[in-house]
Amino acid sequence: MKNIKIYKTTIYIGTLLLLVNLTACKKEFLEVSPTQQINSKEAFSSLAKIQAAMTGIYDLTTFSGYTNNMILSADVKGNDVMIVSGAANYNRFVAQYQFIETSSNGDVGAWWEYSGKVIANANQFVANIPTSPITDAQKTEFLAEARALRAYTYFWLIRWFAQPYTVNPDALGVPIVRGPLGPNDPTPGRDKVKDVYAFIIDDLKYAETNLPAGRTSVYRMTRAAIQGTLARVYLNMGNWAEASRYAKLARTGKPLSTAAALLTGFNTATTEWIYGINVRTDDNQGFLAVSSFYDPYDSGYSSFRVTDDFFNSFAANDERKKQFLVKSSPTADPSTGAYRRRGEGYLINKFDFTTTTANNQVLMRSAEMYLIEAEAEARLSNEPAAKQALLAVQQRAGVATVVSANTGDALIEEILLERNKELYGEGHKFFDLLRTKKGVNRTGSTVHWKIVNFPSGDNRLVSPIPQSELDANPVLKPQQNPGY
């Protein structure tokens, strides 16, 4: 993968980057102010510098073309969210929406590149922390945090660039890189999907065991965030028992917020946030924040809408339906207060976009954990437990006071629909379609301007490995995903 093979090691610290100087690095990352870079030996020479280096890894994830981009792409590649044709957002996400990405696509390149940077820098921790001049307890904590971040990043990568585990665990995945590579080390090829998942789980289990339980900040890896990631990983593998177990662990101590909190814009952490990105004003995301693309007031890159079918899936008494209300809209539907632009679907007011303050980004909530638990228990035929977990989310939304009457496949479909309604805009739908082998089908839509029908396993549901990476790594060149 890009940014894997190291010729010399440079660590950028502080609030900018922790970055390893690697093969095929883009020029701009070789021209950072010298006051913000030190070599790896110095970076791990004191506790203060190690803390700054860890901050640098988190700062990499705030790059708007990385985490935000992946969230938005996972929304727009599904069938509930669409992008307005001809929107004034400089054609951002249009290629993803149409499934016409190429190996030269800049967004796809950023996913690979920045994932590589996070992984490479986490590997520097794995290699250097054991000999650093800090206490054994501090070493254990930093190693756990680095491995958690490495696993979290690999989980994004494997879902974008390989067939789902539930479709073909023996398919080619992404390269597993366990530590820094020197100039004479062989460049890595792609490992199997099942081996990448095993590597992710190993990292997460180590982190779960060794990260102190007392951590509470939702903007750093905590034991709950690690357990939530394990719940996601096992859900994507179809390991229902472990998915349910870890979902319960992750949501413990993270009660669902009030229904009113669902209407405040998701800019500030609530009781149910498990993990998120603390975006500072100096991160300068501006119009590239997730909320900008969902903004209904044309103050950002307002271009994302939901389809009529998705809007109509919300019951009239569903508190979340108020996430489509647009203030002072003279053309709002008087029966609902929602605003539908002709031929463009419904405007979305779930996220509060602002250009004057930072737009924090939620990455994991306890509501998701309840829904993972519900789905997993339903697939295990433990329907009473599934219905109770589902009811927690439905009660908060105001749509149910008693458990569902559905059973079997109907109950599973109800849970999946609840996932759609609760988690839209948070980067889940595309991956849900893939792991459940539904593919992406927009046929019959009167709103989507790009109709697609890709069955499960279709090559077009897997992103291309960036051409720049193929050019830099001859081992990967014959391992490009089919169709690119």
Secondary structure, DSSP 8 states (H G I E B T S, - for coil): -TT-BBSS-EEE-TTT-----BTT--GGGG---GGGEEEHHHHTSSHHHHHHHHHHHHHHHT-TTTHHHHHHHHHHTSSSEEE-TT-TTTTTTHHHHHT---TT-HHHHHHHHHHHHHHHHHHHHHHHGGGSSS-HHHHHHHHHHHHHHHHHHHHHHHHHHS--TTT-TTSB------S-B-TTS------BHHHHHHHHHHHHHHHHHHS-TT---TTS--HHHHHHHHHHHHHHHT-HHHHHHHHHHHHTT-----TGGGGS-S-S--TTEEEEE---GGG--GGGSHHHHH-TTSSS---EEE-HHHHHTS-TT-GGGGGGB-TT-TTS-TTT-B-EETTTEE---SS---SSS---EEEEEHHHHHHHHHHHHHHTT-HHHHHHHHHHHHHHHTS-SS-----HHHHHHHHHHHHHHHHTTSS-HHHHHHHTT--EE-TT-SS-SS--EE-TT-GGGS----HHHHHH-TTTGGG--TT-
